[in-house]
Amino acid sequence: MRIVLTILFFSAVILAGYGFYIIAEDVPTGHLCIGLGVAMLFLVWMPTFIYHRWKGKNVQDYMLNKENIEKMRKYTDNNKL
C-alpha cells in the first residue's frame, strides 16, 4: 500500500507540474493536466492515504468520552511536578 501511495502522489505532482510547464504554450492542455493532477491528489490519493493510516485502529481511543477524560486527568495528576 505504501508503494501505491508513493506512486500516486508523485504521478499527481508530476502531472500538475507538467501542466504548469506547458501552460505557456498550450493553455487548454496545461489547465487540463493541472486539474487532473489536483483531482487525482484529492479524490484518489487522500482517501487512500486516510484509509491506510486508520486501518486497524480503534476510533474509540481518539474520542473524548467520560472514560478517556478520566484517564487524561489521572495521567496529568500522576505526572505533575
N, CA, C and O atoms as a GROMACS GRO file, in nm:
protein
  324
    1MET      N    1   0.082  -0.119   0.000
    1MET     CA    2   0.000   0.000   0.000
    1MET      C    3   0.087   0.126   0.000
    1MET      O    4   0.053   0.226  -0.062
    2ARG      N    5   0.199   0.119   0.070
    2ARG     CA    6   0.287   0.235   0.077
    2ARG      C    7   0.346   0.269  -0.061
    2ARG      O    8   0.360   0.387  -0.095
    3ILE      N    9   0.379   0.168  -0.137
    3ILE     CA   10   0.434   0.191  -0.271
    3ILE      C   11   0.328   0.251  -0.362
    3ILE      O   12   0.357   0.340  -0.442
    4VAL      N   13   0.205   0.202  -0.350
    4VAL     CA   14   0.095   0.256  -0.432
    4VAL      C   15   0.072   0.403  -0.398
    4VAL      O   16   0.053   0.485  -0.487
    5LEU      N   17   0.073   0.436  -0.268
    5LEU     CA   18   0.055   0.575  -0.227
    5LEU      C   19   0.167   0.664  -0.280
    5LEU      O   20   0.143   0.776  -0.325
    6THR      N   21   0.289   0.614  -0.275
    6THR     CA   22   0.403   0.692  -0.325
    6THR      C   23   0.391   0.715  -0.476
    6THR      O   24   0.414   0.826  -0.524
    7ILE      N   25   0.355   0.612  -0.549
    7ILE     CA   26   0.341   0.625  -0.695
    7ILE      C   27   0.228   0.722  -0.730
    7ILE      O   28   0.244   0.806  -0.818
    8LEU      N   29   0.114   0.710  -0.661
    8LEU     CA   30   0.003   0.801  -0.686
    8LEU      C   31   0.040   0.946  -0.656
    8LEU      O   32   0.006   1.037  -0.732
    9PHE      N   33   0.109   0.967  -0.545
    9PHE     CA   34   0.145   1.104  -0.506
    9PHE      C   35   0.238   1.166  -0.609
    9PHE      O   36   0.215   1.278  -0.655
   10PHE      N   37   0.344   1.095  -0.644
   10PHE     CA   38   0.439   1.152  -0.738
   10PHE      C   39   0.381   1.168  -0.878
   10PHE      O   40   0.416   1.262  -0.949
   11SER      N   41   0.293   1.077  -0.919
   11SER     CA   42   0.231   1.093  -1.051
   11SER      C   43   0.140   1.215  -1.053
   11SER      O   44   0.133   1.284  -1.154
   12ALA      N   45   0.068   1.242  -0.944
   12ALA     CA   46  -0.018   1.361  -0.938
   12ALA      C   47   0.066   1.488  -0.938
   12ALA      O   48   0.030   1.585  -1.006
   13VAL      N   49   0.175   1.489  -0.865
   13VAL     CA   50   0.262   1.607  -0.861
   13VAL      C   51   0.328   1.629  -0.997
   13VAL      O   52   0.338   1.743  -1.044
   14ILE      N   53   0.374   1.523  -1.059
   14ILE     CA   54   0.438   1.535  -1.191
   14ILE      C   55   0.337   1.582  -1.295
   14ILE      O   56   0.370   1.664  -1.380
   15LEU      N   57   0.214   1.531  -1.289
   15LEU     CA   58   0.111   1.573  -1.384
   15LEU      C   59   0.080   1.722  -1.367
   15LEU      O   60   0.068   1.794  -1.466
   16ALA      N   61   0.065   1.767  -1.244
   16ALA     CA   62   0.039   1.910  -1.221
   16ALA      C   63   0.160   1.994  -1.261
   16ALA      O   64   0.144   2.101  -1.321
   17GLY      N   65   0.279   1.948  -1.231
   17GLY     CA   66   0.400   2.020  -1.271
   17GLY      C   67   0.414   2.029  -1.422
   17GLY      O   68   0.453   2.133  -1.475
   18TYR      N   69   0.382   1.921  -1.491
   18TYR     CA   70   0.384   1.922  -1.637
   18TYR      C   71   0.282   2.021  -1.691
   18TYR      O   72   0.308   2.090  -1.790
   19GLY      N   73   0.167   2.028  -1.627
   19GLY     CA   74   0.066   2.125  -1.668
   19GLY      C   75   0.114   2.268  -1.654
   19GLY      O   76   0.090   2.351  -1.742
   20PHE      N   77   0.183   2.297  -1.543
   20PHE     CA   78   0.238   2.431  -1.525
   20PHE      C   79   0.349   2.460  -1.626
   20PHE      O   80   0.368   2.575  -1.668
   21TYR      N   81   0.422   2.357  -1.665
   21TYR     CA   82   0.530   2.374  -1.762
   21TYR      C   83   0.477   2.406  -1.901
   21TYR      O   84   0.531   2.492  -1.971
   22ILE      N   85   0.370   2.337  -1.942
   22ILE     CA   86   0.320   2.358  -2.079
   22ILE      C   87   0.210   2.463  -2.086
   22ILE      O   88   0.157   2.489  -2.194
   23ILE      N   89   0.175   2.524  -1.975
   23ILE     CA   90   0.065   2.620  -1.977
   23ILE      C   91   0.097   2.741  -2.064
   23ILE      O   92   0.005   2.803  -2.118
   24ALA      N   93   0.223   2.777  -2.078
   24ALA     CA   94   0.260   2.894  -2.158
   24ALA      C   95   0.238   2.867  -2.308
   24ALA      O   96   0.207   2.959  -2.383
   25GLU      N   97   0.255   2.743  -2.349
   25GLU     CA   98   0.244   2.711  -2.491
   25GLU      C   99   0.102   2.669  -2.531
   25GLU      O  100   0.047   2.718  -2.630
   26ASP      N  101   0.044   2.578  -2.454
   26ASP     CA  102  -0.086   2.521  -2.490
   26ASP      C  103  -0.178   2.532  -2.369
   26ASP      O  104  -0.180   2.443  -2.284
   27VAL      N  105  -0.254   2.639  -2.362
   27VAL     CA  106  -0.332   2.672  -2.242
   27VAL      C  107  -0.436   2.566  -2.206
   27VAL      O  108  -0.439   2.525  -2.090
   28PRO      N  109  -0.522   2.518  -2.297
   28PRO     CA  110  -0.624   2.421  -2.254
   28PRO      C  111  -0.564   2.290  -2.202
   28PRO      O  112  -0.612   2.234  -2.103
   29THR      N  113  -0.461   2.241  -2.266
   29THR     CA  114  -0.400   2.116  -2.221
   29THR      C  115  -0.328   2.136  -2.088
   29THR      O  116  -0.330   2.047  -2.003
   30GLY      N  117  -0.266   2.249  -2.069
   30GLY     CA  118  -0.199   2.278  -1.942
   30GLY      C  119  -0.297   2.282  -1.826
   30GLY      O  120  -0.272   2.225  -1.720
   31HIS      N  121  -0.408   2.351  -1.846
   31HIS     CA  122  -0.510   2.358  -1.742
   31HIS      C  123  -0.571   2.221  -1.715
   31HIS      O  124  -0.603   2.189  -1.600
   32LEU      N  125  -0.588   2.142  -1.819
   32LEU     CA  126  -0.641   2.006  -1.802
   32LEU      C  127  -0.546   1.921  -1.718
   32LEU      O  128  -0.591   1.850  -1.628
   33CYS      N  129  -0.417   1.928  -1.746
   33CYS     CA  130  -0.319   1.850  -1.670
   33CYS      C  131  -0.315   1.894  -1.524
   33CYS      O  132  -0.308   1.810  -1.435
   34ILE      N  133  -0.320   2.023  -1.500
   34ILE     CA  134  -0.320   2.073  -1.362
   34ILE      C  135  -0.446   2.025  -1.289
   34ILE      O  136  -0.438   1.979  -1.176
   35GLY      N  137  -0.560   2.036  -1.355
   35GLY     CA  138  -0.685   1.993  -1.294
   35GLY      C  139  -0.688   1.844  -1.266
   35GLY      O  140  -0.736   1.802  -1.160
   36LEU      N  141  -0.638   1.764  -1.358
   36LEU     CA  142  -0.635   1.620  -1.335
   36LEU      C  143  -0.539   1.583  -1.222
   36LEU      O  144  -0.568   1.493  -1.143
   37GLY      N  145  -0.426   1.651  -1.215
   37GLY     CA  146  -0.331   1.624  -1.107
   37GLY      C  147  -0.389   1.658  -0.971
   37GLY      O  148  -0.374   1.581  -0.876
   38VAL      N  149  -0.454   1.772  -0.961
   38VAL     CA  150  -0.514   1.812  -0.833
   38VAL      C  151  -0.631   1.722  -0.798
   38VAL      O  152  -0.647   1.682  -0.682
   39ALA      N  153  -0.714   1.688  -0.896
   39ALA     CA  154  -0.827   1.598  -0.871
   39ALA      C  155  -0.779   1.461  -0.827
   39ALA      O  156  -0.836   1.402  -0.735
   40MET      N  157  -0.675   1.410  -0.891
   40MET     CA  158  -0.621   1.280  -0.852
   40MET      C  159  -0.566   1.286  -0.710
   40MET      O  160  -0.579   1.191  -0.633
   41LEU      N  161  -0.504   1.397  -0.676
   41LEU     CA  162  -0.446   1.411  -0.542
   41LEU      C  163  -0.554   1.409  -0.435
   41LEU      O  164  -0.538   1.343  -0.332
   42PHE      N  165  -0.665   1.479  -0.458
   42PHE     CA  166  -0.767   1.491  -0.355
   42PHE      C  167  -0.876   1.386  -0.363
   42PHE      O  168  -0.938   1.355  -0.261
   43LEU      N  169  -0.903   1.330  -0.478
   43LEU     CA  170  -1.010   1.232  -0.490
   43LEU      C  171  -0.962   1.088  -0.486
   43LEU      O  172  -1.040   0.997  -0.458
   44VAL      N  173  -0.835   1.065  -0.514
   44VAL     CA  174  -0.783   0.928  -0.514
   44VAL      C  175  -0.679   0.910  -0.403
   44VAL      O  176  -0.692   0.819  -0.321
   45TRP      N  177  -0.578   0.995  -0.401
   45TRP     CA  178  -0.467   0.976  -0.308
   45TRP      C  179  -0.508   1.001  -0.163
   45TRP      O  180  -0.476   0.920  -0.075
   46MET      N  181  -0.578   1.111  -0.137
   46MET     CA  182  -0.612   1.145   0.002
   46MET      C  183  -0.702   1.040   0.069
   46MET      O  184  -0.671   1.001   0.181
   47PRO      N  185  -0.811   0.993   0.007
   47PRO     CA  186  -0.890   0.887   0.073
   47PRO      C  187  -0.810   0.758   0.093
   47PRO      O  188  -0.826   0.689   0.194
   48THR      N  189  -0.725   0.724  -0.003
   48THR     CA  190  -0.642   0.604   0.011
   48THR      C  191  -0.543   0.620   0.125
   48THR      O  192  -0.520   0.526   0.201
   49PHE      N  193  -0.485   0.738   0.138
   49PHE     CA  194  -0.391   0.765   0.246
   49PHE      C  195  -0.461   0.758   0.382
   49PHE      O  196  -0.409   0.700   0.476
   50ILE      N  197  -0.578   0.818   0.391
   50ILE     CA  198  -0.653   0.816   0.518
   50ILE      C  199  -0.691   0.673   0.554
   50ILE      O  200  -0.680   0.634   0.670
   51TYR      N  201  -0.736   0.595   0.459
   51TYR     CA  202  -0.770   0.456   0.486
   51TYR      C  203  -0.646   0.379   0.534
   51TYR      O  204  -0.654   0.301   0.629
   52HIS      N  205  -0.534   0.400   0.470
   52HIS     CA  206  -0.411   0.330   0.506
   52HIS      C  207  -0.368   0.365   0.648
   52HIS      O  208  -0.324   0.277   0.722
   53ARG      N  209  -0.379   0.492   0.688
   53ARG     CA  210  -0.335   0.533   0.820
   53ARG      C  211  -0.430   0.490   0.931
   53ARG      O  212  -0.386   0.466   1.043
   54TRP      N  213  -0.561   0.479   0.903
   54TRP     CA  214  -0.658   0.445   1.006
   54TRP      C  215  -0.690   0.296   1.011
   54TRP      O  216  -0.764   0.253   1.100
   55LYS      N  217  -0.637   0.218   0.919
   55LYS     CA  218  -0.667   0.075   0.915
   55LYS      C  219  -0.616   0.007   1.043
   55LYS      O  220  -0.499   0.020   1.078
   56GLY      N  221  -0.704  -0.064   1.110
   56GLY     CA  222  -0.665  -0.139   1.229
   56GLY      C  223  -0.663  -0.058   1.357
   56GLY      O  224  -0.618  -0.108   1.460
   57LYS      N  225  -0.709   0.065   1.355
   57LYS     CA  226  -0.710   0.149   1.476
   57LYS      C  227  -0.851   0.153   1.533
   57LYS      O  228  -0.950   0.143   1.460
   58ASN      N  229  -0.859   0.169   1.663
   58ASN     CA  230  -0.987   0.180   1.731
   58ASN      C  231  -1.023   0.328   1.743
   58ASN      O  232  -0.950   0.405   1.805
   59VAL      N  233  -1.135   0.366   1.685
   59VAL     CA  234  -1.177   0.506   1.684
   59VAL      C  235  -1.213   0.552   1.825
   59VAL      O  236  -1.198   0.671   1.857
   60GLN      N  237  -1.259   0.462   1.908
   60GLN     CA  238  -1.298   0.499   2.044
   60GLN      C  239  -1.180   0.552   2.126
   60GLN      O  240  -1.201   0.628   2.220
   61ASP      N  241  -1.059   0.513   2.092
   61ASP     CA  242  -0.941   0.561   2.164
   61ASP      C  243  -0.917   0.710   2.140
   61ASP      O  244  -0.851   0.775   2.222
   62TYR      N  245  -0.968   0.765   2.031
   62TYR     CA  246  -0.942   0.903   1.995
   62TYR      C  247  -1.060   0.996   2.024
   62TYR      O  248  -1.052   1.116   1.998
   63MET      N  249  -1.170   0.941   2.078
   63MET     CA  250  -1.288   1.022   2.106
   63MET      C  251  -1.285   1.069   2.252
   63MET      O  252  -1.239   0.997   2.340
   64LEU      N  253  -1.335   1.189   2.275
   64LEU     CA  254  -1.345   1.240   2.411
   64LEU      C  255  -1.477   1.194   2.472
   64LEU      O  256  -1.584   1.248   2.443
   65ASN      N  257  -1.467   1.094   2.556
   65ASN     CA  258  -1.582   1.049   2.632
   65ASN      C  259  -1.543   1.051   2.780
   65ASN      O  260  -1.430   1.086   2.815
   66LYS      N  261  -1.636   1.013   2.864
   66LYS     CA  262  -1.611   1.023   3.009
   66LYS      C  263  -1.490   0.939   3.053
   66LYS      O  264  -1.411   0.983   3.136
   67GLU      N  265  -1.477   0.819   2.998
   67GLU     CA  266  -1.365   0.732   3.037
   67GLU      C  267  -1.231   0.792   2.998
   67GLU      O  268  -1.137   0.790   3.077
   68ASN      N  269  -1.221   0.844   2.876
   68ASN     CA  270  -1.094   0.899   2.830
   68ASN      C  271  -1.059   1.028   2.903
   68ASN      O  272  -0.941   1.055   2.927
   69ILE      N  273  -1.158   1.107   2.939
   69ILE     CA  274  -1.131   1.229   3.016
   69ILE      C  275  -1.076   1.191   3.154
   69ILE      O  276  -0.983   1.255   3.204
   70GLU      N  277  -1.134   1.087   3.216
   70GLU     CA  278  -1.082   1.042   3.346
   70GLU      C  279  -0.939   0.989   3.333
   70GLU      O  280  -0.856   1.013   3.421
   71LYS      N  281  -0.909   0.917   3.225
   71LYS     CA  282  -0.772   0.869   3.202
   71LYS      C  283  -0.675   0.985   3.189
   71LYS      O  284  -0.564   0.980   3.243
   72MET      N  285  -0.716   1.090   3.116
   72MET     CA  286  -0.628   1.206   3.099
   72MET      C  287  -0.606   1.277   3.232
   72MET      O  288  -0.494   1.321   3.260
   73ARG      N  289  -0.710   1.288   3.313
   73ARG     CA  290  -0.695   1.354   3.444
   73ARG      C  291  -0.601   1.275   3.534
   73ARG      O  292  -0.516   1.333   3.601
   74LYS      N  293  -0.618   1.143   3.537
   74LYS     CA  294  -0.529   1.060   3.618
   74LYS      C  295  -0.385   1.071   3.570
   74LYS      O  296  -0.292   1.078   3.650
   75TYR      N  297  -0.367   1.073   3.440
   75TYR     CA  298  -0.232   1.082   3.383
   75TYR      C  299  -0.167   1.215   3.421
   75TYR      O  300  -0.050   1.218   3.461
   76THR      N  301  -0.240   1.325   3.407
   76THR     CA  302  -0.182   1.455   3.439
   76THR      C  303  -0.160   1.471   3.589
   76THR      O  304  -0.064   1.535   3.630
   77ASP      N  305  -0.249   1.414   3.672
   77ASP     CA  306  -0.229   1.421   3.818
   77ASP      C  307  -0.106   1.343   3.861
   77ASP      O  308  -0.034   1.385   3.952
   78ASN      N  309  -0.080   1.230   3.798
   78ASN     CA  310   0.037   1.148   3.833
   78ASN      C  311   0.167   1.207   3.783
   78ASN      O  312   0.273   1.178   3.840
   79ASN      N  313   0.164   1.289   3.677
   79ASN     CA  314   0.287   1.342   3.620
   79ASN      C  315   0.314   1.488   3.652
   79ASN      O  316   0.399   1.552   3.590
   80LYS      N  317   0.242   1.542   3.749
   80LYS     CA  318   0.270   1.680   3.790
   80LYS      C  319   0.399   1.685   3.870
   80LYS      O  320   0.432   1.592   3.944
   81LEU      N  321   0.471   1.793   3.854
   81LEU     CA  322   0.600   1.807   3.924
   81LEU      C  323   0.582   1.856   4.063
   81LEU      O  324   0.680   1.873   4.135
   0.00000   0.00000   0.00000
